[in-house]
Amino acid sequence: MITVARIFRSQGQNGELRLRFFYITPADCSELGSVFVGREGDFREYAIESLAPHGKDFDLKLEGVDSLSQADRLAGLDVLIPEETLKQREKGEFFIFQLVGCSVVDRQGNMVGRVKDVLSVGPGDLLVVEGQGKEILIPFHESVCIEVDLPGRRICVDPPEGLLDLNEI
């Protein structure tokens, strides 16, 4: 199960919810017929009645949540889906949640750190790598990230001279 969204608040009088997806969009899911809602291992499955975009957020109507008070009780909870419901990515494409937590090593096998986040900037992405008491921004590009081993949770980088010092935060 992966967390894909968080419910911000109730929306309307009939049990609708306002939520924001992170790491994925609904289009990344093959068939989103139901979701799990909850926190810290205590989840309940709900069938989806409707899901509609609303700016950067989405309005979600869950079966069995039919009043404002029922919807208010779900505010702040996470929305999860089984990972296998995600559409397959093309070779060389990854979901952000797959990269977060991966160890980052250089070509010689020296530990650089762990991926803390991924920033989308302009035409590319930057890995936010936490290591040795600092954060380093590493371009997520095939010329720098020469190997991504998702099963091994490892990314091998071959950065140009000085990049790891230049992009320290």
SERO-4910 file (N, C-alpha, C, O; in steps of 0.05 Angstrom, whole numbers):
BEGIN
 pado doro    nc1    nc2    nc3   cac1   cac2   cac3    cc1    cc2    cc3    oc1    oc2    oc3
  Met    A     17    -24      0      0      0      0     18     25      0     38     26     14
  Ile    A     10     44    -16     24     69    -17      5     92    -12    -18     92    -20
  Thr    A     15    112      3     -1    136      8      1    154    -16     23    160    -26
  Val    A    -23    161    -27    -23    177    -52    -36    204    -48    -32    222    -65
  Ala    A    -50    209    -26    -63    234    -22    -69    238      8    -67    220     24
  Arg    A    -77    263     15    -86    269     42   -112    285     39   -115    302     22
  Ile    A   -131    278     56   -157    292     57   -153    317     74   -145    316     97
  Phe    A   -159    340     61   -156    366     75   -180    372     93   -178    379    116
  Arg    A   -204    368     81   -228    377     95   -253    366     80   -251    354     59
  Ser    A   -275    370     93   -301    363     80   -306    385     59   -295    407     60
  Gln    A   -323    378     40   -329    396     18   -359    393     11   -366    374     -2
  Gly    A   -375    410     21   -404    409     15   -419    394     37   -407    384     56
  Gln    A   -445    392     33   -463    381     54   -468    351     50   -479    339     68
  Asn    A   -460    339     28   -467    312     22   -444    292     26   -444    270     14
  Gly    A   -424    299     42   -402    281     48   -379    281     29   -361    264     30
  Glu    A   -377    301     12   -354    303     -6   -329    311     10   -331    323     31
  Leu    A   -306    305     -1   -281    310     11   -262    325     -8   -264    321    -32
  Arg    A   -246    343      3   -226    357    -14   -199    344     -7   -191    343     17
  Leu    A   -184    335    -27   -158    323    -22   -138    332    -43   -145    342    -64
  Arg    A   -113    327    -36    -91    332    -55    -74    307    -58    -65    295    -38
  Phe    A    -70    300    -83    -52    277    -89    -23    286    -88    -17    309    -95
  Phe    A     -5    269    -79     23    274    -81     37    249    -92     28    227    -87
  Tyr    A     59    254   -106     74    234   -119     61    222   -144     75    215   -163
  Ile    A     35    220   -145     21    210   -169     -3    227   -175    -10    245   -159
  Thr    A    -16    221   -197    -42    233   -203    -62    210   -207    -53    187   -210
  Pro    A    -88    216   -207   -107    194   -212   -102    180   -239   -108    156   -242
  Ala    A    -91    194   -258    -85    182   -284    -64    161   -283    -62    144   -301
  Asp    A    -48    161   -261    -27    140   -258    -38    114   -249    -24     94   -249
  Cys    A    -64    113   -242    -76     88   -232    -91     75   -254   -104     88   -271
  Ser    A    -89     49   -256   -103     34   -277   -133     36   -274   -147     44   -292
  Glu    A   -143     28   -251   -172     31   -246   -174     37   -216   -169     20   -199
  Leu    A   -183     61   -210   -186     69   -183   -215     67   -174   -230     86   -174
  Gly    A   -223     42   -167   -251     37   -159   -255     41   -130   -278     46   -121
  Ser    A   -233     38   -114   -236     42    -86   -209     51    -75   -188     49    -88
  Val    A   -209     62    -51   -185     71    -37   -187     63     -8   -209     56      2
  Phe    A   -165     64      6   -163     59     34   -159     86     48   -142    102     39
  Val    A   -173     91     69   -171    117     83   -164    111    113   -177     93    125
  Gly    A   -145    125    124   -138    121    151   -110    132    157    -99    149    143
  Arg    A    -99    122    180    -72    130    188    -59    108    205    -73     94    220
  Glu    A    -33    105    202    -17     87    218    -28     59    220    -31     49    243
  Gly    A    -34     46    198    -42     19    198    -71     14    204    -80     -9    203
  Asp    A    -86     34    210   -115     31    215   -130     43    192   -137     67    191
  Phe    A   -136     26    172   -148     36    147   -175     22    142   -180     -1    150
  Arg    A   -192     36    128   -217     25    119   -220     30     89   -213     51     79
  Glu    A   -230     10     75   -234     12     46   -261     24     40   -281     18     52
  Tyr    A   -260     43     21   -284     56     12   -286     54    -19   -266     58    -32
  Ala    A   -309     49    -29   -314     51    -58   -316     80    -66   -326     97    -50
  Ile    A   -306     87    -89   -307    115    -99   -332    119   -115   -337    104   -134
  Glu    A   -348    139   -107   -371    146   -123   -364    166   -144   -373    164   -167
  Ser    A   -346    185   -137   -337    205   -157   -311    217   -149   -304    218   -125
  Leu    A   -295    226   -169   -270    239   -164   -267    260   -186   -267    253   -210
  Ala    A   -265    285   -178   -265    307   -198   -243    327   -191   -240    334   -168
  Pro    A   -228    337   -211   -208    357   -205   -220    383   -196   -242    391   -205
  His    A   -206    397   -179   -214    424   -169   -189    440   -165   -178    440   -143
  Gly    A   -179    453   -186   -153    467   -185   -131    446   -182   -129    427   -197
  Lys    A   -113    451   -162    -92    432   -156   -102    408   -140    -88    388   -136
  Asp    A   -126    410   -129   -137    390   -112   -159    374   -126   -163    378   -150
  Phe    A   -171    356   -112   -193    339   -122   -215    338   -102   -211    339    -78
  Asp    A   -239    335   -113   -263    330    -96   -270    300    -99   -272    290   -121
  Leu    A   -272    287    -76   -276    258    -75   -302    253    -60   -307    264    -39
  Lys    A   -318    235    -71   -343    226    -58   -340    196    -54   -336    181    -73
  Leu    A   -341    188    -29   -338    160    -21   -365    148    -15   -382    161     -2
  Glu    A   -369    123    -23   -394    109    -16   -396    106     14   -377     97     27
  Gly    A   -419    113     25   -424    110     54   -417    135     70   -422    136     94
  Val    A   -405    155     57   -399    180     70   -418    200     58   -413    211     37
  Asp    A   -441    205     72   -463    220     61   -470    245     75   -490    258     69
  Ser    A   -455    252     96   -462    277    110   -436    293    116   -414    282    115
  Leu    A   -440    318    123   -418    335    130   -404    325    154   -379    325    155
  Ser    A   -418    315    174   -405    305    199   -388    280    193   -367    277    204
  Gln    A   -398    262    176   -382    239    169   -357    247    154   -336    235    159
  Ala    A   -359    266    136   -336    275    121   -316    289    139   -292    286    136
  Asp    A   -326    305    158   -308    319    177   -290    300    192   -267    306    199
  Arg    A   -301    276    199   -285    256    214   -262    245    197   -243    233    209
  Leu    A   -263    248    171   -241    237    154   -220    258    148   -199    252    136
  Ala    A   -225    283    155   -206    305    150   -179    299    163   -178    291    186
  Gly    A   -157    303    148   -131    298    158   -120    270    154    -97    265    160
  Leu    A   -137    252    145   -129    224    141   -116    220    114   -119    236     96
  Asp    A   -100    199    112    -86    192     87   -104    175     69   -122    160     79
  Val    A    -99    176     43   -112    160     23    -91    141     11    -70    151      2
  Leu    A    -96    115     12    -76     96      2    -89     78    -19   -113     74    -20
  Ile    A    -71     67    -36    -80     48    -56    -59     26    -57    -36     30    -49
  Pro    A    -66      2    -66    -46    -19    -70    -27    -11    -93    -36     -1   -113
  Glu    A     -2    -15    -89     18     -7   -109     13    -20   -136     20     -9   -156
  Glu    A      2    -45   -136     -2    -59   -161    -24    -46   -178    -26    -53   -202
  Thr    A    -39    -27   -167    -59    -13   -184    -47      9   -200    -61     21   -217
  Leu    A    -22     16   -196     -9     37   -212     -2     26   -240      5      3   -243
  Lys    A     -5     43   -259      2     36   -287     33     33   -288     47     47   -274
  Gln    A     42     16   -305     70     12   -309     82     36   -322     71     47   -341
  Arg    A    106     44   -313    121     66   -325    138     56   -348    145     32   -349
  Glu    A    144     74   -366    163     67   -387    191     63   -375    196     72   -353
  Lys    A    208     48   -389    235     43   -379    249     70   -374    248     88   -391
  Gly    A    261     73   -351    275     98   -344    257    118   -331    266    140   -323
  Glu    A    231    112   -328    213    130   -314    205    118   -287    202     94   -284
  Phe    A    203    135   -266    198    125   -240    178    143   -226    175    167   -232
  Phe    A    163    131   -207    146    147   -189    165    159   -167    184    146   -159
  Ile    A    158    182   -158    175    195   -137    177    178   -113    198    175   -101
  Phe    A    154    166   -104    155    150    -80    174    126    -82    184    116    -62
  Gln    A    180    117   -107    199     95   -110    228    104   -105    244     88    -97
  Leu    A    233    130   -110    260    140   -106    266    149    -78    289    146    -68
  Val    A    246    160    -64    249    169    -37    257    146    -19    244    125    -19
  Gly    A    279    149     -4    289    128     13    312    112      1    326     97     16
  Cys    A    316    114    -25    338    100    -38    365    110    -28    368    135    -24
  Ser    A    385     93    -24    412    102    -18    425    111    -44    419    101    -66
  Val    A    442    131    -41    456    142    -64    486    138    -60    497    146    -39
  Val    A    498    125    -79    527    119    -77    541    129   -102    528    132   -123
  Asp    A    567    135    -99    582    143   -123    592    119   -138    588     96   -129
  Arg    A    605    123   -160    615    101   -177    634     82   -162    635     59   -169
  Gln    A    648     92   -142    666     76   -126    652     61   -103    665     46    -89
  Gly    A    626     66   -100    611     53    -79    610     68    -53    600     58    -33
  Asn    A    621     93    -52    620    109    -28    592    121    -24    580    130    -43
  Met    A    583    119      1    556    129      7    555    160      6    571    173     18
  Val    A    536    170    -10    531    199    -12    509    206      7    511    227     21
  Gly    A    488    190      9    466    195     27    441    180     18    443    161      4
  Arg    A    418    189     28    393    177     21    375    199      9    375    222     17
  Val    A    358    190    -11    340    209    -24    318    216     -4    303    198      6
  Lys    A    316    241      2    296    252     21    271    261      6    249    259     16
  Asp    A    275    272    -18    253    283    -33    262    286    -62    286    282    -69
  Val    A    243    292    -80    249    298   -108    235    324   -115    211    327   -111
  Leu    A    251    343   -125    240    369   -133    237    370   -163    256    363   -178
  Ser    A    214    378   -173    210    381   -202    215    411   -208    201    429   -198
  Val    A    236    415   -224    244    442   -230    248    444   -260    264    430   -272
  Gly    A    233    461   -273    235    465   -302    233    439   -316    214    423   -312
  Pro    A    252    433   -334    250    409   -351    259    384   -337    257    362   -348
  Gly    A    271    386   -313    282    362   -300    275    361   -271    260    377   -260
  Asp    A    285    340   -258    281    336   -230    308    336   -215    328    330   -227
  Leu    A    306    343   -189    330    343   -172    325    324   -149    304    325   -136
  Leu    A    344    306   -144    342    290   -120    352    306    -96    373    318    -98
  Val    A    337    307    -75    346    319    -50    357    297    -33    342    280    -23
  Val    A    384    297    -31    398    275    -17    408    285     10    422    305     11
  Glu    A    401    270     31    409    277     58    432    258     65    429    234     65
  Gly    A    454    271     73    477    255     80    498    271     95    503    294     87
  Gln    A    510    260    115    532    273    130    524    300    139    540    319    137
  Gly    A    500    304    150    492    329    162    485    351    143    484    374    151
  Lys    A    482    345    117    475    365     98    457    353     76    454    329     74
  Glu    A    445    371     61    429    362     38    443    370     13    455    392     11
  Ile    A    442    352     -7    455    357    -33    434    354    -54    418    335    -54
  Leu    A    434    372    -74    416    370    -96    431    358   -120    452    367   -128
  Ile    A    420    335   -129    433    321   -151    413    319   -174    391    308   -171
  Pro    A    421    328   -198    403    325   -221    396    296   -226    413    279   -228
  Phe    A    370    291   -229    361    264   -235    361    261   -266    340    263   -278
  His    A    384    257   -276    388    255   -305    406    231   -310    424    225   -295
  Glu    A    402    217   -332    417    193   -338    447    198   -340    463    179   -337
  Ser    A    456    223   -346    484    228   -347    497    230   -319    521    227   -317
  Val    A    481    234   -299    491    236   -271    482    211   -255    499    199   -242
  Cys    A    457    203   -257    447    180   -243    449    156   -263    431    151   -279
  Ile    A    472    143   -262    478    123   -282    465     96   -278    463     80   -297
  Glu    A    455     91   -254    441     66   -249    420     70   -227    426     81   -206
  Val    A    396     61   -232    375     61   -212    366     32   -208    355     20   -226
  Asp    A    371     23   -184    364     -5   -176    342     -4   -156    347     -3   -132
  Leu    A    317     -4   -166    294     -2   -147    292    -25   -128    287    -21   -105
  Pro    A    294    -50   -138    293    -73   -119    314    -71    -97    309    -78    -74
  Gly    A    338    -61   -104    360    -58    -85    359    -31    -70    375    -27    -52
  Arg    A    339    -14    -77    336     13    -65    362     29    -66    371     40    -45
  Arg    A    374     30    -90    401     42    -93    403     57   -119    393     48   -140
  Ile    A    415     81   -118    420     97   -141    450    103   -142    461    113   -123
  Cys    A    462     96   -164    491    101   -168    494    127   -184    482    130   -206
  Val    A    510    145   -174    514    171   -188    543    174   -197    562    163   -184
  Asp    A    547    188   -219    573    195   -229    573    225   -234    571    234   -257
  Pro    A    574    242   -213    571    271   -216    596    283   -228    618    274   -223
  Pro    A    593    305   -243    616    320   -252    632    330   -228    620    334   -206
  Glu    A    657    335   -231    674    345   -210    662    369   -197    654    389   -210
  Gly    A    660    368   -170    651    391   -154    621    393   -151    611    409   -135
  Leu    A    605    377   -165    576    379   -163    565    374   -135    547    387   -125
  Leu    A    577    354   -121    567    347    -95    573    370    -74    559    373    -55
  Asp    A    594    385    -79    601    408    -62    585    432    -70    576    448    -53
  Leu    A    581    436    -96    567    460   -106    538    460    -98    528    482    -91
  Asn    A    525    437    -98    496    437    -93    489    430    -64    467    420    -59
  Glu    A    507    436    -45    501    431    -17    482    452     -8    482    475    -16
  Ile    A    464    444     10    445    463     23    452    465     52    440    480     67
***
